[in-house]
Amino acid sequence: MDSVRFYVQKIFSKLPVIAFDVLSIPTAWYMAYWLRFNLHPFSTRHELPYSFRALAILAVLQTGFYYYFKVYRGLWRFASLNDVARILRAVGCATVFVLPLFYLTEILFYIPRAVTPLYAMILATLWCSARLLVRHYSNRHVKCEEAGEVVRVIIVGAGQAAEGLIRDLKRSSVYLPIGIVDDSHSKRGLEVHGVRVLGTIPSLSDWVRKHRVDMIFIAIPSAGSHAMRRIVDYCEACAIPFHTLPSLHALATGQVEINALRKVNIDDLLGRDAVHLNWDKIAAVIHGMRVLVTGGGGSIGSELCRQIMALQPAKLMVVDSCEYNLYSIDQALRAQHPKAMIQRALISVTDAVAVDEVFGRFKPDIVFHAAAYKHVPLLEDQIRIAVQNNVLGTQIVAQASVVAGVDKFILISTDKAVNPTNIMGTTKRVAEIYCQNLNARVNTQFITVRFGNVLGSMGSVVPLFQQQLQQGGPLTVTHPDIERYFMTIPEA
């Protein structure tokens, strides 16, 4: 009974649409005659019977193609090019197929040749224009209703990303696109979906003040780091919130839409273009292997796990001593790779018995040793725990790798191990020397990778600066002459 009621309600909800479309068929036919005979519907009354007979055949055929191409399914307030394409197919097919029927019934000889193509153009115009008018009116109506709460936005960039973003904004009742700024002078005065290109990016603050803009959307996902820094400088001068679209790589498999907007990350302001690796060569090493990552819940270890899973290893073992970090990365990996073989071990790398048990059970081919304490000022008065974790922990994991017959052992080290001047750098340098000595004596290949300052990693300077800024400052530095070189977490 419920299914019958639902079907009846569905028919009644579509009835006005179907009624308009069906009544448009005789209207278009009559208007075709009207135009053909210079605003007189028929030249002689002798043509009337043949015209009505032709209309009956055409109406049946047109209605059939109308249902076949499901023209009635589209919601008018969201009319798009897909709806226009359906209409053109339905009208075109009916026009082509009706001509042989007219010929067989001898009606063709009494119908002016221009009437049928005129009918097709008029009907397509009626159906398309009705839908586009409803869409236009609906958008304006929503904007009027929400006028008190609407967020007035300016888009930076007039490329393909901006086009998709504006199209999505037009469907929103929250955002009202006011205009576009773009560095291309040739685009000034042009429009994207009715939104005008006002001027160049340096003039952004003038347009923000003039149009009382509430927010800025940066729609240039291809912008490099230097270009993004320049755009952010102009946005900050406006003293209003601004958001950006993700990179082109992040948008490659999705659509440009409002939900993709995010705040500008510190990675966007790196000061150089990010380095992109040769993933084919890396995949050849990781694919089909059993990989173990210590410190897998940390900032570097967790990103390692994400990148490794993208290369389809046979199995992944995530080792970490922090329950929350291990749980978080485990949930994230399983959400992205539900069918992958992922194991985890809540142990400390300083627990030799637990490490040996995990290695004996998992039998890894490749080990990434990222577990370490790395906060420089903190470790200055925590010498014992720094040595225990960074030196003895490395020794325990390295020995377990040798016993388990691991092919490659990669030690994640730091640039502070170069001529170390602090406890953290010293412990990492000792760990490097130990691995170098082992590499000369065993079959396992020991590799050391030194990192610089990683943007956003736990305990690094950037999150500290961000926290101090949120608290109103001031920013504290270790020494005024220190110069830092950064890399992003994905690069690291």
VENBEL-V164476 format. One record per residue. PHI is phi in degrees with one decimal (none if undefined). BURIAL is # if it has 24 or more other ideal C-beta (glycine too) atoms within 12 Angstrom, else .. D_LAST is the distance of its C-alpha to the last C-alpha in whole Angstrom. Layout:
phi | burial | d_last
PHI | BURIAL | D_LAST
PHI | BURIAL | D_LAST
//
This chain:
phi | burial | d_last
none | . | 62
-63.8 | . | 58
-66.5 | . | 57
-65.9 | . | 60
-62.0 | . | 60
-63.4 | . | 56
-64.9 | . | 57
-65.2 | . | 60
-62.5 | . | 58
-65.0 | . | 56
-64.7 | . | 59
-65.5 | . | 60
-67.8 | . | 57
-92.9 | # | 57
-58.3 | . | 60
-60.6 | . | 60
-65.1 | # | 58
-64.1 | . | 60
-61.2 | . | 63
-61.8 | # | 62
-65.3 | # | 60
-68.6 | # | 63
-67.9 | . | 66
-69.2 | # | 64
-65.3 | # | 65
-64.7 | # | 69
-62.8 | . | 68
-64.9 | # | 66
-64.6 | # | 69
-65.3 | # | 71
-67.1 | # | 69
-63.3 | # | 69
-63.1 | # | 73
-60.2 | . | 73
-73.2 | . | 71
-62.6 | # | 73
-104.2 | . | 76
54.7 | . | 75
70.8 | . | 75
-113.4 | . | 78
-62.3 | . | 77
-141.2 | # | 79
-77.1 | . | 82
-141.2 | . | 84
-70.1 | . | 85
-61.8 | . | 85
-81.2 | # | 81
-57.2 | . | 81
-58.1 | . | 81
-68.7 | # | 79
-66.1 | # | 76
-67.4 | . | 76
-66.0 | . | 76
-63.9 | # | 73
-63.1 | # | 72
-61.7 | . | 72
-64.1 | # | 71
-64.4 | # | 68
-62.8 | # | 67
-64.0 | . | 67
-66.6 | # | 65
-65.0 | # | 62
-63.6 | # | 62
-62.0 | . | 61
-69.9 | # | 58
-59.7 | # | 57
-78.0 | . | 57
-62.2 | . | 55
-90.0 | # | 52
55.2 | . | 52
-62.4 | # | 52
-73.3 | # | 53
-74.9 | # | 50
-68.1 | # | 48
-76.7 | . | 48
-62.4 | # | 50
-71.3 | # | 48
-117.6 | . | 45
-56.1 | # | 46
-141.5 | . | 44
-63.2 | . | 44
-62.6 | . | 44
-67.1 | # | 47
-62.1 | # | 49
-63.4 | . | 48
-60.4 | # | 50
-62.5 | # | 53
-63.3 | # | 53
-66.2 | . | 53
-63.8 | # | 56
-68.5 | # | 58
-63.0 | # | 57
-64.2 | . | 58
-62.4 | # | 61
-65.3 | # | 63
-69.5 | . | 62
-77.0 | # | 64
-76.9 | # | 67
-62.9 | # | 68
-61.9 | . | 69
-67.0 | # | 71
-61.3 | # | 73
-68.3 | . | 74
-65.8 | . | 75
-92.6 | . | 77
63.4 | . | 78
-72.3 | # | 77
-55.7 | . | 75
-75.4 | . | 78
-111.9 | . | 79
-108.3 | # | 75
-57.5 | # | 75
-61.6 | . | 72
-79.1 | . | 70
-66.1 | # | 70
-63.8 | # | 67
-64.4 | . | 64
-63.1 | # | 65
-58.2 | # | 65
-60.5 | # | 61
-66.1 | # | 60
-67.7 | # | 62
-64.2 | # | 61
-60.6 | # | 57
-65.4 | # | 57
-62.5 | # | 59
-65.6 | # | 56
-68.3 | # | 53
-64.0 | . | 55
-60.8 | # | 55
-68.4 | # | 52
-67.8 | # | 50
-65.5 | . | 53
-63.8 | # | 52
-61.7 | # | 48
-62.4 | . | 49
-66.0 | . | 51
-62.4 | . | 49
-63.1 | # | 46
-67.1 | . | 49
-65.7 | . | 50
-63.9 | # | 47
-62.0 | # | 46
-65.7 | . | 49
-65.2 | . | 49
-99.4 | . | 46
-55.9 | . | 47
-73.6 | . | 47
-118.4 | . | 43
-67.7 | . | 42
-97.9 | # | 38
-84.7 | # | 39
-125.8 | # | 36
-116.3 | # | 35
-101.6 | # | 32
-95.8 | # | 30
110.0 | # | 30
-125.0 | # | 33
-97.5 | # | 31
-65.1 | . | 31
-63.3 | # | 28
-64.5 | # | 31
-60.2 | # | 34
-66.1 | # | 32
-66.2 | # | 32
-64.3 | # | 35
-60.2 | # | 37
-73.1 | # | 35
-63.4 | # | 36
-63.6 | # | 40
-87.5 | # | 40
-90.7 | # | 39
-96.7 | . | 41
-102.3 | # | 39
-108.8 | # | 37
-123.4 | # | 40
-69.0 | # | 38
-90.7 | # | 40
-174.5 | # | 39
-129.4 | # | 36
-120.9 | # | 35
-151.3 | # | 33
-73.0 | # | 33
-79.4 | . | 35
-66.1 | . | 39
-69.0 | . | 40
-89.8 | # | 39
-62.8 | . | 41
90.4 | . | 44
-78.3 | . | 43
-128.0 | . | 42
-120.7 | # | 39
52.5 | # | 41
83.3 | . | 43
-100.1 | # | 41
-84.6 | # | 42
-79.7 | # | 39
-80.3 | # | 40
-180.0 | # | 39
-91.7 | # | 36
-63.7 | # | 33
-59.8 | . | 34
-89.6 | # | 37
-55.7 | # | 35
-62.6 | # | 37
-64.2 | . | 40
-70.3 | # | 40
-62.4 | # | 38
-68.2 | . | 41
-64.5 | . | 44
-103.4 | # | 43
52.8 | . | 42
-76.5 | # | 39
-97.8 | # | 37
-154.8 | # | 33
-117.9 | # | 31
-113.1 | # | 29
-91.8 | # | 27
-117.0 | # | 27
-128.9 | # | 25
-64.9 | # | 22
-87.6 | # | 21
-64.0 | # | 21
-74.7 | . | 19
-63.6 | # | 17
-65.0 | . | 20
-64.3 | # | 23
-67.1 | # | 21
-60.7 | . | 22
-63.3 | # | 25
-64.2 | # | 26
-62.2 | # | 25
-59.5 | . | 27
-66.7 | # | 30
-66.8 | # | 29
-63.2 | . | 29
-66.1 | . | 32
-82.8 | # | 34
59.7 | . | 33
-132.8 | # | 33
-61.6 | . | 30
-142.4 | # | 28
-131.0 | # | 25
-133.6 | # | 23
-82.9 | # | 23
-64.7 | # | 20
-68.5 | # | 18
-60.5 | . | 20
-62.5 | . | 18
-71.5 | . | 18
-93.1 | # | 22
-60.7 | . | 22
-105.9 | . | 24
-127.2 | . | 26
-105.0 | . | 28
-76.4 | # | 28
-151.3 | # | 30
-59.3 | # | 30
-64.4 | . | 28
-80.5 | # | 25
-66.4 | # | 25
-145.7 | . | 23
-69.0 | . | 22
-68.1 | # | 20
-85.3 | # | 17
-63.1 | # | 15
-61.8 | # | 12
-65.6 | # | 16
-110.4 | # | 16
-60.1 | # | 13
97.4 | . | 16
-156.5 | . | 15
-75.0 | . | 14
-64.0 | # | 11
-83.5 | . | 10
-108.7 | . | 11
-85.9 | . | 11
-84.0 | . | 14
-69.9 | . | 14
-65.2 | . | 17
-68.7 | . | 17
-66.6 | . | 14
-62.2 | . | 16
-63.9 | . | 19
-84.9 | # | 17
-90.4 | # | 17
-56.7 | . | 20
78.0 | . | 22
-99.6 | # | 21
-91.5 | # | 21
-116.1 | # | 18
-119.5 | # | 17
-124.1 | # | 15
-87.6 | # | 16
63.3 | # | 14
-68.0 | # | 14
-94.6 | # | 15
-77.8 | # | 13
-64.5 | # | 10
-76.4 | # | 7
-61.3 | # | 10
-67.0 | # | 11
-68.4 | # | 8
-57.6 | # | 8
-61.3 | # | 12
-63.5 | # | 12
-68.7 | # | 11
-63.9 | # | 13
-63.8 | # | 16
-67.6 | . | 16
-97.1 | # | 16
58.3 | . | 19
-72.4 | # | 19
-66.5 | # | 23
-147.8 | # | 22
-131.5 | # | 19
-110.8 | # | 20
-104.0 | # | 18
-113.8 | # | 19
-159.9 | # | 19
-95.2 | # | 22
-97.5 | # | 21
-58.9 | . | 24
-65.7 | . | 23
-62.5 | # | 19
-65.5 | # | 20
-62.8 | . | 22
-63.9 | # | 20
-70.9 | # | 17
-62.6 | # | 20
-65.1 | . | 22
-64.5 | # | 19
-68.0 | # | 19
-68.4 | . | 22
-68.3 | . | 23
-82.0 | . | 21
-133.1 | . | 22
-63.0 | . | 25
-99.5 | . | 27
-76.5 | # | 24
-88.7 | . | 24
-120.2 | # | 22
-120.2 | # | 23
-141.5 | # | 22
-138.8 | # | 23
-91.1 | # | 24
-140.1 | # | 24
-98.1 | # | 23
-70.4 | # | 22
-87.6 | # | 25
-93.3 | # | 27
-61.0 | . | 28
-63.1 | . | 30
-65.6 | . | 28
-64.2 | # | 25
-61.3 | . | 28
-64.6 | . | 29
-65.7 | # | 26
-65.4 | # | 25
-65.9 | . | 29
-80.7 | . | 29
-86.9 | # | 26
51.6 | # | 26
-71.6 | # | 22
-92.2 | # | 21
-132.7 | # | 18
-123.5 | # | 16
-107.0 | # | 13
-97.4 | # | 14
-106.6 | # | 11
-71.0 | # | 15
-170.9 | # | 15
-92.4 | # | 17
-134.6 | # | 15
-80.0 | # | 17
-60.4 | # | 19
-62.4 | . | 22
-64.0 | . | 23
-76.2 | # | 22
-62.0 | . | 25
-116.0 | . | 28
-127.7 | . | 26
-64.2 | . | 26
-60.0 | . | 28
-69.9 | . | 25
-66.2 | # | 22
-66.9 | # | 24
-59.5 | # | 25
-81.9 | # | 21
-80.5 | # | 19
-98.1 | # | 22
-65.8 | # | 24
-61.6 | # | 22
-64.2 | # | 20
-60.9 | # | 23
-63.6 | # | 24
-67.8 | # | 21
-65.7 | # | 22
-63.5 | # | 25
-63.1 | # | 25
-66.5 | # | 23
-64.2 | # | 26
-62.3 | # | 28
-80.8 | # | 27
73.3 | . | 27
-65.0 | # | 23
-73.1 | # | 22
-134.0 | # | 18
-121.2 | # | 17
-108.8 | # | 13
-89.8 | # | 13
-87.4 | # | 10
-111.0 | # | 11
-141.9 | # | 11
-67.9 | # | 12
-75.1 | # | 15
-79.9 | # | 16
-82.2 | . | 18
45.1 | . | 21
-62.6 | # | 21
-123.1 | . | 23
-145.6 | # | 22
-63.6 | # | 22
-60.4 | # | 19
-62.9 | # | 18
-65.8 | # | 21
-63.7 | # | 20
-70.4 | # | 17
-67.5 | # | 19
-62.1 | # | 22
-62.4 | # | 19
-62.3 | # | 18
-61.5 | # | 22
-61.1 | # | 23
-67.2 | # | 20
-63.5 | . | 21
-66.0 | . | 25
-62.6 | # | 25
-59.5 | . | 23
-80.9 | . | 26
-118.3 | . | 29
-128.7 | . | 28
-78.0 | . | 27
-65.4 | # | 23
-86.8 | # | 21
-100.5 | # | 18
-125.5 | # | 15
-115.6 | # | 13
-120.1 | # | 10
-98.6 | # | 9
-103.1 | # | 7
-95.6 | # | 8
-76.3 | # | 9
-99.3 | # | 7
-60.9 | # | 9
81.9 | # | 11
-73.0 | # | 10
-62.0 | # | 13
85.2 | # | 15
-82.1 | # | 14
-73.2 | # | 16
-65.2 | # | 15
-58.4 | . | 17
-64.9 | # | 20
-60.5 | . | 21
-62.1 | . | 21
-64.7 | . | 23
-66.0 | . | 25
-65.2 | . | 26
-63.9 | . | 27
-89.6 | . | 29
92.0 | . | 31
82.3 | . | 29
-81.9 | . | 29
-85.6 | . | 26
-106.2 | . | 25
-122.8 | . | 23
-67.5 | . | 23
-154.2 | . | 25
-64.3 | . | 26
-96.0 | . | 25
-70.7 | . | 21
-116.9 | . | 19
-107.9 | . | 15
-117.1 | . | 13
-112.7 | # | 10
-135.1 | # | 6
-81.0 | # | 6
-61.9 | # | 5
-60.3 | # | 5
-63.2 | # | 4
-61.6 | # | 0
//
